[in-house]
Structure formats: structure tokens, C-alpha cells
């Protein structure tokens, strides 16, 4: 879930915030990147906690209607139908998830019981559920397919859920697409009666990558003036004031990576920041940034300014 590109994005966000009035000390800014990386895992657990809350809602409502049933009152079949979803039960009963929910004090879905009820009602009113409800004794694979589509088409796009996530942590809004994609992949990997098939991100395994992000941030902040001078006067037909702030920032971060990280090939750095520019900057940014960085890399190679280590690193 947490890739080097995601860490680069977090560096971009942190540097942008630093340049736009959210002044932090160098150490605090670097630590904020580390916290943000770890919080991506917390967002994943918060999503899984919502799955757990939906399953428990169905379970409890089914118990209530069964125990209080009058002979002339028909049972609501939607409660047992959701309760019997094998993949959903696997998530809800997972001991490690329960441990993480308690450890991180994820109580939002207990506090927002009304939302869980509303979301449940939205689910059973959906065309997706109506089609699924017609299937008699669905197999685990059918249940899994339904849960994947349910999350993708009904739960993840829910505006109220988006607002809850935004209120919990503003940075999570940027992380949502990554975490949602990761969660979909995990739902597709679930196996019948096998709790070990539910994977959880181990952020501890990414500490080396997170350290890279912190160091990159520090290099950009402490060398901001020299990095700016690296491309001043080398952007034909583009005055300083005409260059988008984010484009300038992306170039500086890419240059810091090119100059101060000898183990990373220039092609990798260029490709990463071009992809980030496609997603976060203006339509013309990709071409502009590519032109500036390509020109500078050629100049650095010629002048032996990039001390890259290892065979093929200057390619």
C-alpha cells in the first residue's frame, strides 16, 4: 500500500505546506511525514472497522427481530442475508483487526451508529444488493464478488463516508484512492474460512522508505535557495512568476533527489515526478517539468554533478 511514490507525494505535500504558511521546524516537518505514512495504515483499519460495524449491525438486528418476533410479523430477510456474508464475517471476526481497533481507539462507527444504520439501508436498497438477494445459497466466490462490488460502487463513493474521513484527518482525503485500491485487492484475495487470507499492511517494513522521505524533505528545505538557482534561467519562455508554484516545487524536490541520493537512477526520479505532476498539477505541467528536468540531467551528466553509484545508474 505504501510505495515510494506515495512517500514522495507526502514529501510534496509537506514541502507545499511549509511554503504556504504552515511553518514547522525541520524535525517537526520530517516527523509529520512519518506520522502521515503510519496513518495510512490507520485509515485502512478504519475502513475495515466499518465492515465490522455493518456485520455486527446485521447480527444484532437479526437477534432482536428473532427474539421479539410475533407470529404475525414477517422477519426482515436482509439482516441474515448480510450476516451470512462469509467474506464480511471473516473481516468482522478477525482477532488482529479487533486488536488494532482497540489499540488505535477506533470508535467512530460505535459513536456514529445512525450512519451505520443508514449505510446498511442504502446497501439493501441498491440494485447491486437486489440482484444478489435473488441468489439462493450463494457460494463464497459469489459473496466475495458481491462484497467487492459493494465496496467499489456503494460504500467507497458514499458522500457521508467521505465527510467522516475528511473530518477525522484532512490528509486522509489524499490517501483514500490508494487505501481503497489496496482494500479492493485484499477483498479479492479472501479465502473461505481462512482468516490468514486477510492481509494487513506492515508499515514497520517500510521504515527505510519512510526514512528516505524524511531525508528528502530535509534536503529540499535546507537547500531551497540553491535548488531554486539550479533551474533559474533555464526555463526558456517561462518567467519565474509564470511557473506554477507546484511545478516549481516538484522540480526542486526532483533535483534534490537527483543530486543528494546517489543510489536512485535519474530515470526513476524523472518518471516518478512526472507521474505525480500528471495527478496533482496543471495539464501542461508534465511536459514543462519533463523538459526542465531532462535538460538539467543531461547537463549534470556532462558536468559530472550527479555522483550516482552502481552500474547503469546514469542511464
C-alpha positions in Angstrom: 0.0 0.0 0.0 2.8 2.5 1.0 5.0 2.8 -2.0 8.0 5.1 -2.7 5.7 7.2 -4.9 3.3 7.7 -2.1 6.1 8.7 0.2 7.2 11.2 -2.5 3.7 12.6 -2.6 3.8 13.1 1.1 7.1 15.0 0.8 5.4 17.2 -1.9 2.5 17.8 0.5 4.8 18.6 3.4 7.0 21.0 1.4 4.0 22.7 -0.1 2.5 23.2 3.4 5.8 24.6 4.6 5.9 27.1 1.7 2.3 28.2 2.3 2.3 29.3 5.9 2.3 26.0 7.8 5.8 26.7 9.2 7.3 23.8 11.1 10.8 23.1 12.4 12.8 20.9 10.2 12.5 18.0 12.6 8.7 18.5 13.1 8.2 18.6 9.3 10.1 15.4 8.8 8.3 13.7 11.7 4.9 14.8 10.2 5.8 12.8 7.1 6.5 9.8 9.2 3.2 10.1 11.1 1.3 10.6 7.8 2.8 7.4 6.4 1.8 5.4 9.5 -1.7 7.0 9.4 -2.4 5.4 6.1 -2.5 2.1 7.9 -4.9 3.6 10.4 -7.2 4.7 7.5 -7.2 1.0 6.3 -8.2 -0.2 9.7 -10.9 2.4 10.0 -12.4 1.1 6.7 -12.2 -2.5 8.0 -13.8 -1.3 11.2 -16.8 -0.1 9.2 -17.1 -3.5 7.6 -17.1 -5.0 11.1 -19.7 -2.5 12.2 -22.0 -3.4 9.3 -21.8 -7.1 10.0 -22.4 -6.5 13.7 -25.4 -4.3 13.0 -26.9 -7.1 10.8 -26.2 -9.7 13.5 -27.7 -7.7 16.4 -30.8 -6.6 14.4 -31.4 -10.2 13.4 -31.1 -11.3 17.0 -33.5 -8.6 18.1 -36.1 -9.4 15.5 -35.9 -13.1 16.2 -36.2 -12.8 19.9 -39.1 -10.3 19.7 -40.9 -11.8 16.8 -44.6 -12.1 16.9 -46.2 -14.8 14.9 -47.9 -12.4 12.6 -44.8 -10.3 11.9 -42.6 -11.3 9.0 -38.8 -11.3 9.6 -36.6 -8.8 7.8 -34.6 -11.1 5.5 -31.9 -8.5 4.8 -30.3 -8.9 8.2 -29.5 -12.6 8.0 -28.5 -12.2 4.3 -25.8 -9.7 5.2 -24.9 -11.6 8.4 -24.3 -14.7 6.4 -21.8 -13.0 4.0 -18.7 -15.2 4.5 -16.1 -12.6 3.5 -17.7 -9.9 5.7 -17.8 -12.3 8.7 -14.1 -13.1 8.1 -13.3 -9.5 8.4 -15.5 -8.8 11.4 -14.3 -11.8 13.4 -10.6 -11.3 12.7 -8.7 -11.1 16.1 -5.9 -8.9 14.7 -8.4 -6.4 13.4 -10.1 -6.3 16.8 -6.7 -5.8 18.4 -5.9 -2.9 16.1 -9.3 -1.3 16.6 -8.8 -1.4 20.4 -5.2 -0.3 20.1 -5.9 2.7 17.9 -9.2 3.5 19.7 -11.3 3.4 16.5 -14.7 4.2 18.0 -16.2 6.3 15.3 -18.6 3.7 14.0 -19.8 3.0 17.5 -20.4 6.7 18.0 -22.0 7.1 14.6 -24.4 4.2 14.9 -27.0 6.1 12.9 -24.6 6.3 10.0 -24.1 2.5 10.1 -27.8 2.0 10.0 -28.3 4.5 7.2 -25.4 2.8 5.2 -27.0 -0.6 5.7 -30.3 0.7 4.4 -28.5 2.2 1.4 -26.9 -1.1 0.7 -30.1 -3.2 0.8 -31.9 -0.5 -1.4 -29.2 -0.7 -4.1 -29.7 -2.5 -7.4 -26.5 -4.5 -6.7 -28.0 -6.0 -3.5 -31.3 -6.7 -5.1 -29.6 -8.8 -7.7 -27.5 -10.6 -5.1 -30.6 -11.2 -2.9 -32.2 -13.2 -5.7 -29.4 -15.8 -5.5 -30.2 -18.8 -3.4 -27.4 -20.1 -1.2 -24.6 -18.1 -2.9 -21.1 -19.6 -2.9 -18.2 -17.9 -1.1 -16.9 -16.7 -4.5 -20.3 -15.1 -5.3 -20.4 -13.5 -1.9 -16.8 -12.2 -2.4 -17.7 -10.7 -5.8 -20.7 -9.0 -4.3 -18.7 -7.6 -1.4 -16.0 -6.2 -3.8 -18.6 -4.6 -6.0 -20.5 -3.3 -2.9 -17.4 -1.5 -1.6 -16.4 -0.2 -5.0 -19.8 1.0 -6.2 -21.8 1.8 -3.0 -19.7 2.2 0.1 -16.5 3.9 -1.1 -18.3 6.6 -3.2 -20.6 7.4 -0.3 -20.5 11.2 0.3 -21.2 10.9 4.0 -18.4 8.5 4.5 -16.1 10.9 2.6 -17.0 13.7 5.0 -16.4 11.5 8.1 -12.9 10.6 6.7 -12.2 14.3 6.0 -13.2 15.3 9.5 -11.0 12.6 11.0 -7.9 13.6 9.1 -7.7 16.1 6.2 -4.6 14.2 4.8 -6.7 11.0 4.5 -8.6 12.5 1.6 -5.4 12.3 -0.5 -4.8 8.8 0.8 -8.3 7.5 0.1 -7.7 6.3 -3.6 -4.6 4.4 -2.5 -6.2 2.8 0.5 -9.4 2.0 -1.3 -7.5 0.3 -4.1 -5.4 -1.7 -1.6 -8.6 -2.7 0.2 -10.2 -3.9 -3.0 -7.2 -6.1 -3.7 -7.4 -7.6 -0.2 -11.1 -8.4 -0.6 -10.3 -10.2 -3.8 -7.7 -12.3 -2.0 -10.0 -13.6 0.8 -10.5 -17.3 1.0 -13.3 -19.3 2.5 -12.9 -19.9 6.3 -9.3 -18.6 6.2 -8.6 -15.6 8.3 -5.0 -15.6 7.3 -6.1 -14.6 3.8 -6.9 -11.1 5.1 -3.7 -9.1 4.8 -2.8 -6.1 6.9 -0.1 -3.5 5.9 3.1 -3.7 7.9 4.3 -0.1 8.0 7.3 -1.2 10.0 8.6 -2.9 6.9 8.6 0.5 5.2 10.8 2.3 7.7 13.7 2.5 5.2 11.4 4.1 2.7 9.9 6.5 5.3 13.5 7.5 6.3 14.1 8.3 2.6 11.1 10.6 2.6 12.2 12.4 5.8 15.7 12.9 4.4 14.4 14.1 1.1 12.2 16.6 2.8 15.2 17.9 4.9 17.3 18.2 1.8 14.7 20.3 0.0 14.1 22.6 2.9 17.7 23.2 3.8 18.8 23.6 0.2 15.8 25.5 -1.1 17.7 28.6 -2.4 20.4 26.5 -4.2 17.8 24.2 -5.7 15.9 27.3 -7.0 19.1 28.6 -8.6 19.6 25.3 -10.4 16.8 25.9 -12.8 16.5 29.7 -12.8 17.3 31.0 -16.3 17.0 27.5 -17.7 13.3 27.7 -18.5 13.0 29.4 -21.9 9.8 31.4 -22.5 8.8 30.9 -18.8 9.3 33.8 -16.4 9.6 32.9 -12.8 6.2 34.4 -12.0 4.6 32.3 -14.7 5.8 29.0 -13.4 3.1 27.3 -11.3 4.1 27.1 -7.6 3.6 23.3 -7.6 5.6 22.9 -10.7 8.5 24.8 -9.2 8.2 22.8 -6.1 8.1 19.4 -8.0 11.3 20.4 -9.9 13.1 21.3 -6.6 12.2 18.0 -5.0 13.2 16.1 -8.1 16.5 18.0 -8.2 17.2 17.2 -4.5 16.6 13.5 -5.3 18.9 13.7 -8.3 21.7 15.4 -6.5 21.6 14.0 -3.0 20.5 10.4 -3.5 23.3 8.6 -5.4 21.6 5.2 -5.2 18.5 6.3 -7.2 18.8 6.3 -11.1 17.8 9.6 -12.8 15.2 7.8 -14.9 13.4 6.6 -11.8 13.3 10.1 -10.3 12.2 11.7 -13.5 9.4 9.2 -14.1 8.1 9.4 -10.5 7.8 13.2 -10.5 6.3 13.2 -14.0 3.6 10.8 -12.8 3.0 12.9 -9.7 2.7 16.0 -11.9 0.1 14.3 -14.0 -2.1 13.7 -11.0 -1.6 16.9 -8.9 -0.6 19.8 -11.2 -1.8 21.5 -14.3 -2.4 19.8 -17.7 0.7 21.4 -19.2 2.9 20.6 -16.2 4.1 17.2 -17.3 5.6 18.5 -20.5 7.1 21.5 -18.8 8.7 19.6 -15.9 9.9 16.9 -18.3 11.7 19.5 -20.4 13.4 21.2 -17.5 14.5 18.1 -15.7 15.6 16.3 -18.9 17.8 19.3 -19.8 19.3 19.5 -16.3 20.0 15.8 -16.1 21.9 16.0 -19.4 23.9 18.9 -18.0 24.6 17.1 -14.7 25.9 14.1 -16.5 28.1 16.2 -18.7 29.5 18.1 -15.8 29.7 15.0 -13.5 27.4 16.7 -11.0 25.4 13.6 -10.1 27.6 11.2 -8.2 25.5 8.1 -8.9 26.7 4.8 -7.5 26.4 1.4 -9.3 26.4 0.3 -12.9 23.7 1.8 -15.1 22.6 4.5 -12.6 23.4 7.3 -15.0 21.2 5.8 -17.8 
